[in-house]
Amino acid sequence: MGLKSLRKKKWFAVVSNIYVLVLTVFAIWMLFFDTNSLLIHMELQKEIRKLEKQQEFLKEEISKDRALIEKLSDPAELEKFAREQYYLKKKNEEIFIIDFEDSLERKKNED
């Protein structure tokens, strides 16, 4: 199979066309080597999705915090929160912290 018989093939004529060659080189360049290549575009899309998920999570956290702030505007709720979270007490008051065995096992598993 020589060069002459290869030139007679229809697909060789299409592939050796200068426009097809230039278009192929251009497409390969744009897909892989350009600064705005398809690979970089896909990477950036993945980053955008990750940031959108993080944004949703943070919006939910903000709404939870707003609800907590609204709840703590009541002095009785604020006192209850301080006693439960920070073990604060009134004067002349004793606090006894009781840990049950099952709660101790959970704390060990969490650590």
C-alpha positions as CSV (number, residue, x, y, z in Angstrom):
1,M,0.0,0.0,0.0
2,G,1.9,3.0,-1.3
3,L,1.4,6.7,-1.0
4,K,-0.5,6.9,-4.3
5,S,-3.1,4.3,-3.3
6,L,-3.5,6.1,0.1
7,R,-4.1,9.4,-1.7
8,K,-7.0,7.8,-3.6
9,K,-8.9,7.0,-0.4
10,K,-11.7,9.3,0.3
11,W,-11.0,9.6,4.1
12,F,-7.4,10.6,3.4
13,A,-8.6,13.5,1.2
14,V,-10.8,14.7,4.0
15,V,-8.2,14.3,6.7
16,S,-5.4,15.9,4.7
17,N,-7.6,19.0,3.9
18,I,-5.9,22.1,5.3
19,Y,-9.1,23.4,6.8
20,V,-9.7,20.1,8.7
21,L,-6.2,20.0,10.0
22,V,-6.3,23.6,11.2
23,L,-9.7,23.0,12.8
24,T,-8.5,19.9,14.5
25,V,-5.4,21.6,15.9
26,F,-7.5,24.6,17.0
27,A,-10.0,22.2,18.8
28,I,-7.2,20.3,20.5
29,W,-5.6,23.6,21.6
30,M,-8.9,25.0,23.0
31,L,-9.8,21.7,24.8
32,F,-6.5,21.0,26.5
33,F,-3.9,23.8,26.3
34,D,-5.6,27.1,26.4
35,T,-6.0,29.1,29.7
36,N,-9.7,28.7,29.4
37,S,-9.6,25.0,28.4
38,L,-12.4,22.5,29.0
39,L,-10.4,20.9,31.8
40,I,-10.0,24.1,33.7
41,H,-13.6,25.0,33.1
42,M,-14.7,21.7,34.6
43,E,-12.5,22.2,37.6
44,L,-13.9,25.7,38.1
45,Q,-17.5,24.3,37.9
46,K,-16.6,21.7,40.6
47,E,-15.3,24.6,42.8
48,I,-18.5,26.6,42.2
49,R,-20.7,23.7,43.2
50,K,-18.6,23.2,46.4
51,L,-18.9,26.9,47.3
52,E,-22.6,26.9,46.7
53,K,-23.0,23.9,49.1
54,Q,-20.9,25.8,51.6
55,Q,-23.0,28.9,51.1
56,E,-26.2,26.9,51.8
57,F,-24.7,25.4,54.9
58,L,-23.7,28.8,56.2
59,K,-27.1,30.3,55.4
60,E,-28.7,27.5,57.5
61,E,-26.2,28.2,60.3
62,I,-27.1,31.9,60.2
63,S,-30.8,31.2,60.4
64,K,-30.2,28.9,63.4
65,D,-28.1,31.6,65.1
66,R,-30.8,34.3,64.4
67,A,-33.4,32.0,66.0
68,L,-31.1,31.5,69.0
69,I,-30.5,35.3,69.4
70,E,-34.3,35.9,69.2
71,K,-34.8,33.2,71.8
72,L,-32.1,34.7,74.1
73,S,-33.6,38.1,74.0
74,D,-35.9,36.8,76.8
75,P,-34.1,37.1,80.2
76,A,-35.5,33.8,81.5
77,E,-34.3,32.0,78.3
78,L,-30.9,33.7,78.6
79,E,-30.5,32.5,82.2
80,K,-31.6,29.0,81.3
81,F,-29.0,29.0,78.4
82,A,-26.2,30.2,80.7
83,R,-27.0,27.6,83.3
84,E,-27.1,24.7,80.8
85,Q,-24.2,25.7,78.6
86,Y,-21.7,27.4,80.9
87,Y,-22.8,25.9,84.3
88,L,-23.4,29.4,85.8
89,K,-25.2,29.7,89.1
90,K,-26.7,32.2,91.4
91,K,-25.2,33.3,94.7
92,N,-25.6,30.8,97.5
93,E,-26.6,28.1,95.1
94,E,-24.9,24.7,94.7
95,I,-24.8,22.8,91.4
96,F,-24.4,19.1,91.1
97,I,-23.4,17.7,87.8
98,I,-24.4,14.1,87.3
99,D,-22.9,12.0,84.5
100,F,-24.7,8.8,83.7
101,E,-22.7,5.8,82.5
102,D,-24.2,5.8,79.0
103,S,-23.4,9.5,78.5
104,L,-19.8,8.9,79.6
105,E,-19.5,6.1,77.0
106,R,-20.8,8.5,74.3
107,K,-18.3,11.1,75.2
108,K,-15.4,8.6,75.0
109,N,-16.6,7.5,71.6
110,E,-16.9,11.1,70.3
111,D,-13.3,11.9,71.4
